[in-house]
Amino acid sequence: MSASNRSARMPQRRSGGSWKPGQSGNPSGRPPALVDISALAREHGPRCIAVAAALLDDDDPRIRLGAVTALLDRGYGKPAQRIEADEATSVVLLHLAAARAMSAQLIDGQVEPAPQQETNLLDAPTPTE
């Protein structure tokens, strides 16, 4: 393939190195896998489970712990991990802080509560197609 042919098919980058909007550096997408690794691994799944189960009786507690962890993770899923968030970025905490501030203003009489409107969901307009 000649250089002029290749450059005609290749997407062009901006001067800063980024792609133009709507263009990709890989317009054909990822090439298909030559072998389905997941399917091959699943074929060995029962044997792997049997090996891990046999390791539960090993004399070394580290080996037993690894086998227990592997079997439980695959049987029940890995335990959920707690994610710590900074108070300033936590949406829940920001919502609670705003609700507390509004409650304090309502209690102090600084703001009036919004008038209640009676609504009936059955009277809501139906979506048009």
C-alpha positions in Angstrom: 0.0 0.0 0.0 1.5 3.3 -1.0 2.0 6.2 1.5 -0.5 8.4 -0.3 -3.2 5.6 -0.2 -2.6 5.0 3.5 -2.8 8.7 4.4 -6.1 9.0 2.5 -7.7 6.3 4.7 -6.2 7.3 8.0 -8.0 9.8 10.2 -6.3 13.1 10.6 -5.2 14.5 14.0 -5.4 18.0 15.2 -2.1 19.9 15.5 -2.1 19.3 19.3 -2.2 15.5 18.7 -5.8 14.9 19.6 -8.4 13.5 17.2 -10.9 15.7 15.4 -14.4 15.4 16.8 -16.1 12.3 15.4 -12.9 10.6 14.4 -11.1 7.7 15.9 -7.5 6.5 15.9 -8.9 3.0 15.3 -11.8 3.4 12.8 -12.1 -0.3 12.1 -12.4 -1.1 15.8 -10.7 -3.9 17.7 -9.8 -6.8 15.5 -11.6 -10.1 16.4 -9.8 -12.4 18.7 -8.2 -15.4 17.1 -9.2 -17.7 20.0 -12.0 -17.4 22.6 -9.9 -17.5 25.7 -12.9 -17.3 28.0 -14.5 -20.4 26.5 -11.2 -22.3 26.7 -10.8 -21.3 30.4 -14.4 -22.3 31.1 -13.7 -25.8 29.8 -11.2 -26.3 32.6 -13.5 -24.7 35.2 -14.8 -27.9 36.9 -11.2 -29.3 37.1 -9.9 -26.0 38.6 -12.7 -26.1 41.2 -11.8 -29.7 42.1 -8.1 -28.7 42.5 -9.0 -25.7 44.7 -11.3 -27.9 46.8 -8.5 -30.5 47.2 -6.2 -27.7 48.4 -8.5 -27.1 51.3 -6.8 -30.1 53.0 -3.3 -28.8 52.4 -1.0 -28.6 55.5 0.1 -25.0 54.7 -2.5 -22.5 56.0 -1.6 -20.0 53.3 -2.5 -22.6 50.6 -5.8 -23.4 52.4 -6.6 -19.7 52.7 -6.0 -19.1 49.0 -8.2 -22.0 48.1 -11.0 -20.9 50.5 -10.8 -17.3 49.1 -10.9 -18.5 45.5 -13.8 -20.9 46.0 -15.9 -18.3 48.0 -15.2 -15.5 45.6 -16.3 -17.6 42.7 -19.2 -19.1 44.5 -20.6 -16.1 46.2 -18.8 -13.2 44.5 -16.1 -11.0 46.0 -17.2 -9.0 49.1 -18.3 -5.4 48.4 -15.6 -2.9 49.0 -16.4 0.3 50.8 -15.4 3.4 49.0 -14.4 6.4 51.1 -15.4 9.8 49.7 -14.4 13.2 50.7 -17.2 15.1 52.4 -17.0 17.9 49.9 -17.6 15.6 47.0 -20.2 13.3 48.5 -23.6 14.0 46.9 -25.4 12.4 49.8 -23.6 14.5 52.4 -24.2 17.6 50.3 -27.9 16.8 50.1 -28.1 16.2 53.8 -26.2 19.5 54.6 -28.6 21.4 52.3 -31.7 19.7 54.0 -30.3 20.6 57.5 -29.7 24.2 56.4 -33.2 24.5 55.0 -34.7 22.9 58.1 -32.9 25.4 60.3 -34.2 28.3 58.2 -37.8 26.9 58.3 -37.6 26.5 62.1 -36.1 30.0 62.6 -38.9 31.5 60.4 -36.3 32.8 57.9 -38.2 31.2 55.0 -41.9 30.2 54.5 -42.7 26.6 53.5 -43.9 26.2 49.9 -47.7 25.9 49.6 -48.8 22.3 49.3 -50.3 21.4 45.9 -52.7 18.6 45.7 -51.8 16.3 42.8 -53.4 13.2 41.4 -51.1 11.0 39.3 -54.0 9.7 37.4 -54.6 13.2 36.0 -51.1 13.4 34.6 -50.9 13.7 30.8 -50.2 10.6 28.9 -47.0 10.5 26.8 -47.6 10.9 23.1 -45.9 8.7 20.6 
